[in-house]
């Protein structure tokens, strides 16, 4: 009898555990959107948010946006202009925003992000392109170098006036969080559900941040020498100070973000030298910049009817893990 009860309890426990694990596939409300926290096939997203095969424009409707959008060529620095900028047809949006996502092995997060962000951005009447910068090699992830790569490719592509560097696992919860730039560098993801919607620490400048081209170039971009997890965002915070700029945050009542669950990627383990590198941030600031990053593009294409502009890259910068000399 006791063994039977134990078996029943064990089965119920397993079922309960499975249900808890599967809960991430249920619909949840994020801001005014209902987001289904599970992988959405990209071809379905292409039909839902992509361009029409007839006229290269989107005229669909949802409960969040019904404005017509089209893809435009707004030319960049005259090098590789491309027709990749989503633009509202009947609304004059003076700001053009590049959303740059450093990426590897997060297809499920990316599908949810795209399904959330396209209607979110269109409801705000933004003019925008989503850049996904995927690292192929080396094995150890380098977020800073990928964001520098994204910036350099974006300015070749179109005349962007605002650059948002965005983790793929973060979703804005309130559309009062306008996806544009301010007069100072903007820390957008100030409060996150994982940290009980409180500022994790005062010098935090990661997750989702926005800078104009001038602001970013003043900082000299991200450091390229943080391999693995940690401190590239802390280094950028210091660069704001080095360039005599001030961090800005918006009202915490709507600077709220949802973090999607994921496991730590292989190749993105904690960098054991991150704090040692951070100590010499000022000494290396002018010699480790967005201008110094070297990379090779394996592939670039506008994917899934315009959902995002995808780059596969190899990071080739010669100052790799063991060649940097810490002062």
Secondary structure per residue as TSV (DSSP state, phi and psi in degrees):
chain	resnum	aa	ss	phi	psi
A	1	X	-	360.0	-47.5
A	2	X	H	-63.7	-39.7
A	3	X	H	-65.9	-35.1
A	4	X	H	-63.9	-44.6
A	5	X	H	-61.7	-40.1
A	6	X	H	-62.6	-41.4
A	7	X	H	-62.7	-43.8
A	8	X	H	-62.0	-45.5
A	9	X	H	-62.0	-39.8
A	10	X	H	-64.5	-44.4
A	11	X	H	-62.1	-46.3
A	12	X	H	-61.8	-39.0
A	13	X	H	-63.3	-42.6
A	14	X	H	-64.1	-44.7
A	15	X	H	-60.1	-44.9
A	16	X	H	-61.4	-42.3
A	17	X	H	-61.9	-42.8
A	18	X	H	-62.7	-42.4
A	19	X	H	-62.7	-41.1
A	20	X	H	-62.1	-44.0
A	21	X	H	-64.9	-35.7
A	22	X	H	-80.5	-8.7
A	23	X	G	-58.3	-26.8
A	24	X	G	-65.8	-11.7
A	25	X	G	-90.9	-3.6
A	26	X	S	-82.4	159.9
A	27	X	E	-72.3	135.4
A	28	X	E	-129.1	156.2
A	29	X	E	-93.4	125.1
A	30	X	E	-122.0	108.6
A	31	X	T	62.8	-129.9
A	32	X	T	-98.4	9.0
A	33	X	E	-107.2	146.2
A	34	X	E	-98.1	119.0
A	35	X	E	-111.0	129.1
A	36	X	E	-91.7	113.8
A	37	X	-	-81.7	60.7
A	38	X	S	-150.5	163.9
A	39	X	-	-58.5	130.1
A	40	X	-	-110.0	123.8
A	41	X	-	-53.3	136.3
A	42	X	H	-65.8	-28.4
A	43	X	H	-68.2	-31.0
A	44	X	H	-68.9	-39.8
A	45	X	H	-63.8	-37.0
A	46	X	H	-62.4	-40.3
A	47	X	H	-70.2	-33.3
A	48	X	H	-79.0	-40.5
A	49	X	H	-125.1	-3.3
A	50	X	S	-84.3	-177.8
A	51	X	-	-78.6	156.1
A	52	X	-	-74.8	142.8
A	53	X	T	-69.9	-15.7
A	54	X	T	-85.2	-48.3
A	55	X	T	-129.4	15.4
A	56	X	S	54.3	34.8
A	57	X	E	-136.3	159.9
A	58	X	E	-113.7	125.8
A	59	X	-	-130.2	22.7
A	60	X	-	-72.5	175.2
A	61	X	-	-130.9	150.1
A	62	X	-	-144.4	-178.1
A	63	X	S	-78.9	4.9
A	64	X	S	-122.5	-25.8
A	65	X	-	-154.4	144.7
A	66	X	-	-139.3	19.1
A	67	X	-	-86.0	141.3
A	68	X	-	-72.2	140.2
A	69	X	E	-129.3	150.5
A	70	X	E	-138.9	158.7
A	71	X	E	-91.5	131.4
A	72	X	E	-122.6	158.1
A	73	X	E	-102.8	108.3
A	74	X	-	-103.8	9.7
A	75	X	-	49.8	144.1
A	76	X	-	-108.6	-125.2
A	77	X	S	-84.6	19.1
A	78	X	S	81.3	13.4
A	79	X	S	-100.2	-54.5
A	80	X	S	-137.9	49.2
A	81	X	-	-56.8	139.5
A	82	X	-	-143.6	155.2
A	83	X	E	-87.0	81.1
A	84	X	E	-133.4	1.6
A	85	X	E	-95.7	118.7
A	86	X	E	-72.0	125.8
A	87	X	E	-133.3	131.4
A	88	X	E	-65.8	134.8
A	89	X	T	-69.8	-42.2
A	90	X	T	-116.2	27.8
A	91	X	S	-141.0	129.0
A	92	X	-	-85.6	101.3
A	93	X	-	-103.0	107.6
A	94	X	-	-71.1	-24.7
A	95	X	-	-94.7	136.0
A	96	X	E	-116.6	121.7
A	97	X	E	-112.9	130.1
A	98	X	E	-102.3	121.4
A	99	X	E	-101.8	114.0
A	100	X	E	-108.1	120.9
A	101	X	E	-117.4	111.3
A	102	X	E	-70.8	135.8
A	103	X	E	-146.7	145.0
A	104	X	S	-170.4	130.2
A	105	X	S	59.0	37.8
A	106	X	-	-131.4	46.6
A	107	X	H	-59.7	-41.2
A	108	X	H	-64.1	-45.4
A	109	X	H	-60.9	-41.3
A	110	X	H	-64.1	-39.8
A	111	X	H	-64.1	-42.0
A	112	X	H	-66.8	-41.7
A	113	X	H	-58.3	-48.1
A	114	X	H	-65.1	-40.7
A	115	X	H	-66.4	-24.8
A	116	X	H	-87.8	-44.5
A	117	X	H	-78.4	-34.1
A	118	X	H	-60.9	-51.4
A	119	X	H	-65.5	-34.5
A	120	X	H	-60.3	-49.1
A	121	X	H	-68.6	-35.2
A	122	X	H	-74.3	-32.6
A	123	X	H	-62.9	-31.2
A	124	X	T	-85.9	0.6
A	125	X	T	59.2	39.4
A	126	X	-	-79.9	151.1
A	127	X	E	-103.2	122.3
A	128	X	E	-157.4	160.8
A	129	X	E	-136.6	137.4
A	130	X	E	-99.4	115.6
A	131	X	E	-99.4	126.4
A	132	X	E	-110.0	114.2
A	133	X	E	-106.1	102.8
A	134	X	E	-98.0	125.9
A	135	X	E	-85.3	125.9
A	136	X	E	-94.8	-52.5
A	137	X	E	-136.2	157.8
A	138	X	S	-72.8	-179.5
A	139	X	S	-65.2	-37.6
A	140	X	S	-79.5	126.0
A	141	X	-	-67.2	141.1
A	142	X	-	-132.8	90.0
A	143	X	H	-63.5	-43.2
A	144	X	H	-61.5	-45.8
A	145	X	H	-63.5	-36.5
A	146	X	H	-66.5	-39.0
A	147	X	H	-70.0	-36.5
A	148	X	H	-63.4	-41.7
A	149	X	H	-61.0	-44.6
A	150	X	H	-60.2	-42.5
A	151	X	H	-61.9	-47.0
A	152	X	H	-64.7	-37.9
A	153	X	H	-74.2	-34.2
A	154	X	H	-63.6	-43.5
A	155	X	H	-71.0	-18.7
A	156	X	H	-77.5	-22.8
A	157	X	H	-90.7	-41.7
A	158	X	S	-156.5	168.0
A	159	X	-	-86.9	69.9
A	160	X	-	-75.6	141.2
A	161	X	S	-108.8	-11.4
A	162	X	E	-141.1	139.5
A	163	X	E	-127.4	121.6
A	164	X	E	-112.2	119.6
A	165	X	E	-97.9	117.0
A	166	X	E	-133.5	127.8
A	167	X	-	-69.8	142.5
A	168	X	T	-74.1	-15.0
A	169	X	T	-96.0	9.2
A	170	X	E	-112.0	134.7
A	171	X	E	-124.3	126.5
A	172	X	E	-67.8	139.6
A	173	X	S	-97.9	-15.1
A	174	X	-	-137.3	123.5
A	175	X	T	-78.8	6.7
A	176	X	T	-73.7	-13.4
A	177	X	S	-78.9	86.7
A	178	X	-	-65.3	132.4
A	179	X	S	-88.3	71.8
A	180	X	S	-148.9	-179.6
A	181	X	-	-99.5	165.7
A	182	X	-	-122.1	-174.9
A	183	X	S	-74.6	-10.8
A	184	X	S	-135.4	159.6
A	185	X	-	-53.3	134.5
A	186	X	E	-111.3	124.3
A	187	X	E	-91.8	106.7
A	188	X	-	-81.9	-47.8
A	189	X	-	-85.6	60.3
A	190	X	-	-67.7	-37.6
A	191	X	E	-126.3	132.7
A	192	X	E	-128.4	143.3
A	193	X	G	-57.5	-34.3
A	194	X	G	-58.7	-29.7
A	195	X	G	-108.1	27.7
A	196	X	T	57.8	35.4
A	197	X	T	54.4	39.1
A	198	X	S	-121.4	154.5
A	199	X	-	-65.5	122.6
A	200	X	S	-61.3	-46.8
A	201	X	-	-158.2	155.8
A	202	X	T	-62.6	-29.7
A	203	X	T	-96.0	14.5
A	204	X	-	-63.5	131.1
A	205	X	-	-148.0	53.6
A	206	X	-	-137.6	-175.6
A	207	X	S	90.0	-77.0
A	208	X	E	-144.1	116.1
A	209	X	E	-132.4	150.9
A	210	X	E	-126.6	134.9
A	211	X	E	-143.2	142.9
A	212	X	E	-69.7	169.2
A	213	X	H	-61.1	-42.6
A	214	X	H	-61.8	-44.8
A	215	X	H	-61.7	-44.9
A	216	X	H	-64.3	-44.1
A	217	X	H	-67.0	-30.7
A	218	X	H	-63.1	-38.4
A	219	X	H	-72.3	-16.9
A	220	X	T	71.9	16.4
A	221	X	-	79.7	-169.6
A	222	X	-	-82.0	155.7
A	223	X	-	-71.7	144.5
A	224	X	S	-97.5	1.9
A	225	X	-	-111.8	22.4
A	226	X	-	-105.1	102.2
A	227	X	-	-101.1	131.0
A	228	X	S	90.4	-169.7
A	229	X	B	-83.7	133.3
A	230	X	S	114.7	134.6
A	231	X	S	82.7	-8.3
A	232	X	H	-65.7	-32.4
A	233	X	H	-73.2	-37.2
A	234	X	H	-64.9	-36.4
A	235	X	H	-63.8	-42.2
A	236	X	H	-63.7	-38.0
A	237	X	H	-57.5	-42.8
A	238	X	H	-65.3	-35.1
A	239	X	H	-65.3	-29.6
A	240	X	H	-60.2	-44.5
A	241	X	H	-67.4	-42.4
A	242	X	H	-59.3	-34.7
A	243	X	T	-94.7	10.6
A	244	X	T	59.5	43.8
A	245	X	-	-115.0	160.1
A	246	X	-	-118.4	133.2
A	247	X	-	-69.2	138.8
A	248	X	E	-122.6	140.7
A	249	X	E	-129.3	149.2
A	250	X	-	-90.3	177.3
A	251	X	-	-55.6	127.9
A	252	X	T	-65.9	-15.7
A	253	X	T	-67.3	-24.3
A	254	X	T	-126.1	0.4
A	255	X	-	-85.0	59.1
A	256	X	E	-116.5	136.2
A	257	X	E	-133.0	147.2
A	258	X	E	-101.1	129.7
A	259	X	E	-100.8	124.0
A	260	X	-	-75.9	145.2
A	261	X	-	-74.2	145.3
A	262	X	-	-165.3	163.4
A	263	X	-	-97.6	156.0
A	264	X	-	-61.8	128.2
A	265	X	-	-69.2	146.4
A	266	X	T	-64.0	132.5
A	267	X	T	92.0	-1.4
A	268	X	-	-121.9	38.2
A	269	X	-	-69.1	161.1
A	270	X	B	-57.4	130.8
A	271	X	-	-78.3	112.5
A	272	X	T	-68.6	-17.3
A	273	X	T	-101.5	8.2
A	274	X	H	-61.5	-42.9
A	275	X	H	-72.1	-33.6
A	276	X	H	-64.2	-42.8
A	277	X	H	-65.8	-38.7
A	278	X	H	-64.7	-31.2
A	279	X	H	-63.2	-25.3
A	280	X	T	-109.2	26.6
A	281	X	H	-56.2	-44.1
A	282	X	H	-68.1	-41.4
A	283	X	H	-63.2	-32.1
A	284	X	H	-100.4	-1.4
A	285	X	G	-53.6	-52.3
A	286	X	G	-79.4	-7.6
A	287	X	G	-112.2	7.0
A	288	X	S	-140.5	81.1
A	289	X	S	-131.5	177.8
A	290	X	T	-63.9	-24.9
A	291	X	T	-74.2	-23.4
A	292	X	T	-89.0	-16.5
A	293	X	-	-65.3	135.5
A	294	X	-	-119.5	136.4
A	295	X	E	-153.4	159.8
A	296	X	E	-122.0	131.7
A	297	X	E	-88.4	118.3
A	298	X	E	-81.7	-36.9
A	299	X	E	-159.0	143.1
A	300	X	E	-144.4	135.8
A	301	X	E	-162.2	149.5
A	302	X	E	-81.2	114.7
A	303	X	E	-101.1	148.9
A	304	X	T	52.3	60.3
A	305	X	T	58.3	30.7
A	306	X	T	97.6	8.5
A	307	X	T	-59.3	-40.5
A	308	X	E	-161.1	158.9
A	309	X	E	-100.1	114.5
A	310	X	E	-105.6	129.5
A	311	X	E	-121.1	128.7
A	312	X	E	-103.5	124.8
A	313	X	E	-134.2	153.8
A	314	X	E	-106.7	130.9
A	315	X	E	-85.3	119.4
A	316	X	-	-113.7	2.1
A	317	X	-	-52.0	126.8
A	318	X	S	-66.5	-23.5
A	319	X	S	-80.9	79.3
A	320	X	-	-90.0	-172.6
A	321	X	T	-47.7	-47.8
A	322	X	T	-96.2	-7.4
A	323	X	T	-93.7	-11.9
A	324	X	-	-73.9	135.1
A	325	X	-	-104.4	109.0
A	326	X	-	-74.6	136.9
A	327	X	-	-81.5	360.0
